[in-house]
Amino acid sequence: MELDGTFRNGRTNLDSVEIQYGGQKDTRSAAIRFESVIENPQSVKNSVVHEGPGWMMNGLRSKNLNIDNNIFWGGNQVGVGWN
């Protein structure tokens, strides 16, 4: 939801994607980030996230996240976080 109360609705489907140096150090701004995703299913599969200064993936207040056959390595922080 935006500050003015507007809800955004969309779908993310990442397949065979490489993300290098993604994410922001010392924040929750991950290379792949889902925040308040509750309606449509989201998919990340057959992908690689590596060598980032921050989190590799973060899901905050979200559901219907399909994460399948991915590699997360070399992150300077925890790696993958679910809240």
Biotite code that builds the C-alpha atoms (Angstrom):
import biotite.structure as struc

atoms = struc.array([
    struc.Atom([0.000, 0.000, 0.000], chain_id="A", res_id=1, res_name="MET", atom_name="CA", element="C"),
    struc.Atom([1.223, 3.470, -0.883], chain_id="A", res_id=2, res_name="GLU", atom_name="CA", element="C"),
    struc.Atom([1.246, 6.415, 1.540], chain_id="A", res_id=3, res_name="LEU", atom_name="CA", element="C"),
    struc.Atom([-1.987, 7.723, 0.014], chain_id="A", res_id=4, res_name="ASP", atom_name="CA", element="C"),
    struc.Atom([-3.760, 4.378, 0.602], chain_id="A", res_id=5, res_name="GLY", atom_name="CA", element="C"),
    struc.Atom([-3.458, 3.116, -2.991], chain_id="A", res_id=6, res_name="THR", atom_name="CA", element="C"),
    struc.Atom([-2.926, -0.638, -3.326], chain_id="A", res_id=7, res_name="PHE", atom_name="CA", element="C"),
    struc.Atom([-0.579, -1.890, -6.034], chain_id="A", res_id=8, res_name="ARG", atom_name="CA", element="C"),
    struc.Atom([-1.312, -5.259, -7.600], chain_id="A", res_id=9, res_name="ASN", atom_name="CA", element="C"),
    struc.Atom([1.021, -7.251, -9.812], chain_id="A", res_id=10, res_name="GLY", atom_name="CA", element="C"),
    struc.Atom([2.882, -10.465, -10.339], chain_id="A", res_id=11, res_name="ARG", atom_name="CA", element="C"),
    struc.Atom([6.586, -11.321, -10.371], chain_id="A", res_id=12, res_name="THR", atom_name="CA", element="C"),
    struc.Atom([7.856, -14.330, -12.312], chain_id="A", res_id=13, res_name="ASN", atom_name="CA", element="C"),
    struc.Atom([11.638, -14.652, -12.420], chain_id="A", res_id=14, res_name="LEU", atom_name="CA", element="C"),
    struc.Atom([13.013, -17.685, -14.270], chain_id="A", res_id=15, res_name="ASP", atom_name="CA", element="C"),
    struc.Atom([16.710, -18.270, -15.054], chain_id="A", res_id=16, res_name="SER", atom_name="CA", element="C"),
    struc.Atom([17.826, -14.858, -13.801], chain_id="A", res_id=17, res_name="VAL", atom_name="CA", element="C"),
    struc.Atom([21.248, -13.946, -12.380], chain_id="A", res_id=18, res_name="GLU", atom_name="CA", element="C"),
    struc.Atom([21.554, -11.097, -9.878], chain_id="A", res_id=19, res_name="ILE", atom_name="CA", element="C"),
    struc.Atom([25.089, -10.153, -8.889], chain_id="A", res_id=20, res_name="GLN", atom_name="CA", element="C"),
    struc.Atom([25.957, -7.499, -6.274], chain_id="A", res_id=21, res_name="TYR", atom_name="CA", element="C"),
    struc.Atom([22.257, -6.985, -5.449], chain_id="A", res_id=22, res_name="GLY", atom_name="CA", element="C"),
    struc.Atom([20.890, -5.629, -2.191], chain_id="A", res_id=23, res_name="GLY", atom_name="CA", element="C"),
    struc.Atom([21.879, -2.707, -0.007], chain_id="A", res_id=24, res_name="GLN", atom_name="CA", element="C"),
    struc.Atom([24.278, -3.110, 2.907], chain_id="A", res_id=25, res_name="LYS", atom_name="CA", element="C"),
    struc.Atom([22.903, -2.869, 6.472], chain_id="A", res_id=26, res_name="ASP", atom_name="CA", element="C"),
    struc.Atom([19.249, -2.560, 5.387], chain_id="A", res_id=27, res_name="THR", atom_name="CA", element="C"),
    struc.Atom([16.333, -4.871, 4.559], chain_id="A", res_id=28, res_name="ARG", atom_name="CA", element="C"),
    struc.Atom([16.592, -3.801, 0.894], chain_id="A", res_id=29, res_name="SER", atom_name="CA", element="C"),
    struc.Atom([17.413, -7.213, -0.542], chain_id="A", res_id=30, res_name="ALA", atom_name="CA", element="C"),
    struc.Atom([18.364, -8.153, -4.097], chain_id="A", res_id=31, res_name="ALA", atom_name="CA", element="C"),
    struc.Atom([14.902, -9.758, -4.370], chain_id="A", res_id=32, res_name="ILE", atom_name="CA", element="C"),
    struc.Atom([12.325, -8.283, -2.006], chain_id="A", res_id=33, res_name="ARG", atom_name="CA", element="C"),
    struc.Atom([8.640, -8.950, -1.491], chain_id="A", res_id=34, res_name="PHE", atom_name="CA", element="C"),
    struc.Atom([6.701, -6.638, 0.832], chain_id="A", res_id=35, res_name="GLU", atom_name="CA", element="C"),
    struc.Atom([3.014, -7.096, 1.700], chain_id="A", res_id=36, res_name="SER", atom_name="CA", element="C"),
    struc.Atom([2.444, -9.435, -1.256], chain_id="A", res_id=37, res_name="VAL", atom_name="CA", element="C"),
    struc.Atom([-0.791, -11.234, -0.454], chain_id="A", res_id=38, res_name="ILE", atom_name="CA", element="C"),
    struc.Atom([-2.980, -11.580, -3.555], chain_id="A", res_id=39, res_name="GLU", atom_name="CA", element="C"),
    struc.Atom([-1.160, -12.989, -6.578], chain_id="A", res_id=40, res_name="ASN", atom_name="CA", element="C"),
    struc.Atom([1.384, -15.821, -6.487], chain_id="A", res_id=41, res_name="PRO", atom_name="CA", element="C"),
    struc.Atom([4.987, -14.747, -7.063], chain_id="A", res_id=42, res_name="GLN", atom_name="CA", element="C"),
    struc.Atom([7.641, -17.057, -8.501], chain_id="A", res_id=43, res_name="SER", atom_name="CA", element="C"),
    struc.Atom([11.438, -17.159, -8.437], chain_id="A", res_id=44, res_name="VAL", atom_name="CA", element="C"),
    struc.Atom([12.926, -20.298, -9.970], chain_id="A", res_id=45, res_name="LYS", atom_name="CA", element="C"),
    struc.Atom([16.124, -21.570, -11.585], chain_id="A", res_id=46, res_name="ASN", atom_name="CA", element="C"),
    struc.Atom([17.906, -18.347, -10.614], chain_id="A", res_id=47, res_name="SER", atom_name="CA", element="C"),
    struc.Atom([21.115, -17.258, -8.870], chain_id="A", res_id=48, res_name="VAL", atom_name="CA", element="C"),
    struc.Atom([21.699, -14.372, -6.464], chain_id="A", res_id=49, res_name="VAL", atom_name="CA", element="C"),
    struc.Atom([25.316, -13.878, -5.397], chain_id="A", res_id=50, res_name="HIS", atom_name="CA", element="C"),
    struc.Atom([28.049, -11.634, -3.999], chain_id="A", res_id=51, res_name="GLU", atom_name="CA", element="C"),
    struc.Atom([25.766, -8.900, -2.740], chain_id="A", res_id=52, res_name="GLY", atom_name="CA", element="C"),
    struc.Atom([26.605, -6.465, 0.047], chain_id="A", res_id=53, res_name="PRO", atom_name="CA", element="C"),
    struc.Atom([23.208, -7.049, 1.687], chain_id="A", res_id=54, res_name="GLY", atom_name="CA", element="C"),
    struc.Atom([20.452, -9.638, 1.920], chain_id="A", res_id=55, res_name="TRP", atom_name="CA", element="C"),
    struc.Atom([19.905, -11.972, -1.006], chain_id="A", res_id=56, res_name="MET", atom_name="CA", element="C"),
    struc.Atom([16.109, -12.269, -0.576], chain_id="A", res_id=57, res_name="MET", atom_name="CA", element="C"),
    struc.Atom([13.570, -10.921, 1.889], chain_id="A", res_id=58, res_name="ASN", atom_name="CA", element="C"),
    struc.Atom([9.853, -11.607, 2.214], chain_id="A", res_id=59, res_name="GLY", atom_name="CA", element="C"),
    struc.Atom([8.044, -9.221, 4.572], chain_id="A", res_id=60, res_name="LEU", atom_name="CA", element="C"),
    struc.Atom([4.340, -9.716, 5.415], chain_id="A", res_id=61, res_name="ARG", atom_name="CA", element="C"),
    struc.Atom([3.896, -11.819, 2.261], chain_id="A", res_id=62, res_name="SER", atom_name="CA", element="C"),
    struc.Atom([2.369, -15.120, 1.189], chain_id="A", res_id=63, res_name="LYS", atom_name="CA", element="C"),
    struc.Atom([2.062, -17.197, -2.004], chain_id="A", res_id=64, res_name="ASN", atom_name="CA", element="C"),
    struc.Atom([5.800, -16.977, -2.686], chain_id="A", res_id=65, res_name="LEU", atom_name="CA", element="C"),
    struc.Atom([7.066, -19.896, -4.772], chain_id="A", res_id=66, res_name="ASN", atom_name="CA", element="C"),
    struc.Atom([10.846, -20.194, -4.483], chain_id="A", res_id=67, res_name="ILE", atom_name="CA", element="C"),
    struc.Atom([12.177, -23.233, -6.358], chain_id="A", res_id=68, res_name="ASP", atom_name="CA", element="C"),
    struc.Atom([15.594, -24.489, -7.493], chain_id="A", res_id=69, res_name="ASN", atom_name="CA", element="C"),
    struc.Atom([17.606, -21.321, -6.763], chain_id="A", res_id=70, res_name="ASN", atom_name="CA", element="C"),
    struc.Atom([21.140, -20.673, -5.551], chain_id="A", res_id=71, res_name="ILE", atom_name="CA", element="C"),
    struc.Atom([21.966, -17.958, -3.001], chain_id="A", res_id=72, res_name="PHE", atom_name="CA", element="C"),
    struc.Atom([25.661, -17.586, -2.135], chain_id="A", res_id=73, res_name="TRP", atom_name="CA", element="C"),
    struc.Atom([28.353, -15.129, -1.163], chain_id="A", res_id=74, res_name="GLY", atom_name="CA", element="C"),
    struc.Atom([26.104, -12.615, 0.595], chain_id="A", res_id=75, res_name="GLY", atom_name="CA", element="C"),
    struc.Atom([27.677, -10.356, 3.193], chain_id="A", res_id=76, res_name="ASN", atom_name="CA", element="C"),
    struc.Atom([24.616, -10.583, 5.423], chain_id="A", res_id=77, res_name="GLN", atom_name="CA", element="C"),
    struc.Atom([22.352, -13.466, 6.446], chain_id="A", res_id=78, res_name="VAL", atom_name="CA", element="C"),
    struc.Atom([21.188, -14.372, 2.939], chain_id="A", res_id=79, res_name="GLY", atom_name="CA", element="C"),
    struc.Atom([17.447, -15.113, 2.927], chain_id="A", res_id=80, res_name="VAL", atom_name="CA", element="C"),
    struc.Atom([14.984, -13.689, 5.442], chain_id="A", res_id=81, res_name="GLY", atom_name="CA", element="C"),
    struc.Atom([11.291, -14.304, 6.034], chain_id="A", res_id=82, res_name="TRP", atom_name="CA", element="C"),
    struc.Atom([9.284, -12.119, 8.385], chain_id="A", res_id=83, res_name="ASN", atom_name="CA", element="C"),
])
